[in-house]
Amino acid sequence: MATVTNSKRARLASPRKDKKKVQPVPQSDTNHLVSSTKGKRKAKPTTKPVSDDTTLPTSFKVIAGSYEKLLYGFDGTVSLDETNDGYKFELQPIFVFPAHVSCIKAVAASPNGGKWLATGSADEVIKVWDLRRRKEIGGLMHHEGSITQLQFPSRSHLLSASEDGSLCLFHARDWVVLRTLKGHKGRVNSIAVHPSNKVALSVGKDNTLRMWDLMRGKGSASTKLGKEGELVRWSTTGSSFVVQSQKTIDVFTVDMVLRNTITHPSRIHTIRFSNRVNGSGELLLVGAEDKKLSIYDIPDDPEKMPTVIAEMTGHSNRVKAVEILPLALPRSTKTNALLSTIILCTVSSDGKIHVYDLASLPAGQKAGSEVLQISSVAEYDTKGTRLTCVTIAEGEALANRKSVNGKRKRGDEDSQDEDEEWGTHEDAEHEESRSG
């Protein structure tokens, strides 16, 4: 086990001697981040997200973790369905194996190509994987408590939260700890990075909501919630955020002013904002104990309450996690055919992974309409595994299918490494049967 002596560097335990040094990933622009202030003056992040001109992927990867320590991986594809005059979505298993020595509580994939995968566990270790080559890079052992959440704000940074009360910002090139953010008294339940990447929010067992300056590594604002926040999420525009606790969802302005409170019919386990595919507007996705993923329409008028306009069905137990990904669609000869869509992936305690197409929600589905029931377009049954978390990684982009000027693109050289890969799906079936 290699231990780095620099106090700012996490201990990275390598699973094997690497035959080839990992190709560094370019660092994203993190300049002009909001300054930290003494006292509790509230930081005001800009509501304009960082522009993203990257080409949408034409395929995707789904990675899910479980209580049984197993990590599942799938290749996801979309093709034209001539028979039904639509699109066909498919999930193909590519691996499943025990990735940690305790239950997996968090997974995250880096954006803009999906090179890195991070998994967090009750074993207090964050494992880093090269998703393209299917190689384990090593384990980050900076935390002294179970890992509660992981998020890649950009492809060159990883933010983690832990039951030890701290947040850590890692640089995804040499995995140096850039910042350790301390302030919570007790477990950090959830984190959310603003779309501009300037600040982050966190909630914890101490009933406190905190805002962090990611550049300076200091708290810029905090407020007492009066209850334990379990999840925190920014809206797609970054103009508001929500904090979930039990059955309630509190909607806040960027100034941490409570706007209104949504009361859901059952215990909530996951929430996520998304844009619409058809029409304009924002949606709030809520997965709960009622075995459904409810879709709330967010009114343009902030004074109006969000209402449920659709439900994504198919699970037979609580919905534990949801993730989304914009996806390019195959070219169709149909008039006014969509060029892209947004897919949703849910995991449940029933052991099933479902994929939904948000294009199934019509533009005219608004508040006051009869609640629409939406079925999944693809699914996979793990046969009883208690799934806990999920992430979607970008697959191949349309513009990247061919080499540039006949040459292999930078980054592709990693795929030629001959080191042993992760367990294949067939190999892990044996591991799964043994662990059961």
Secondary structure as UniProt FT lines:
FT   TURN            7..8
FT   STRAND          12..13
FT   TURN            39..40
FT   STRAND          59..66
FT   TURN            67..68
FT   STRAND          70..81
FT   TURN            82..85
FT   STRAND          86..98
FT   STRAND          104..109
FT   STRAND          116..121
FT   TURN            122..123
FT   STRAND          126..130
FT   TURN            131..134
FT   STRAND          135..140
FT   STRAND          147..154
FT   TURN            155..156
FT   STRAND          157..162
FT   TURN            163..164
FT   STRAND          166..171
FT   TURN            172..174
FT   STRAND          176..182
FT   STRAND          188..193
FT   TURN            195..196
FT   STRAND          199..204
FT   TURN            205..206
FT   STRAND          208..213
FT   TURN            214..217
FT   STRAND          218..224
FT   STRAND          231..234
FT   STRAND          240..245
FT   TURN            246..247
FT   STRAND          248..253
FT   TURN            254..255
FT   STRAND          258..263
FT   STRAND          268..275
FT   STRAND          282..288
FT   TURN            289..290
FT   STRAND          293..298
FT   TURN            302..303
FT   STRAND          307..312
FT   STRAND          319..328
FT   TURN            335..336
FT   STRAND          340..348
FT   TURN            349..350
FT   STRAND          352..357
FT   HELIX           358..360
FT   TURN            363..364
FT   TURN            367..368
FT   STRAND          372..374
FT   STRAND          378..381
FT   STRAND          387..394
FT   HELIX           398..400
FT   TURN            405..406
FT   TURN            410..411
FT   HELIX           412..416
FT   HELIX           425..435
//
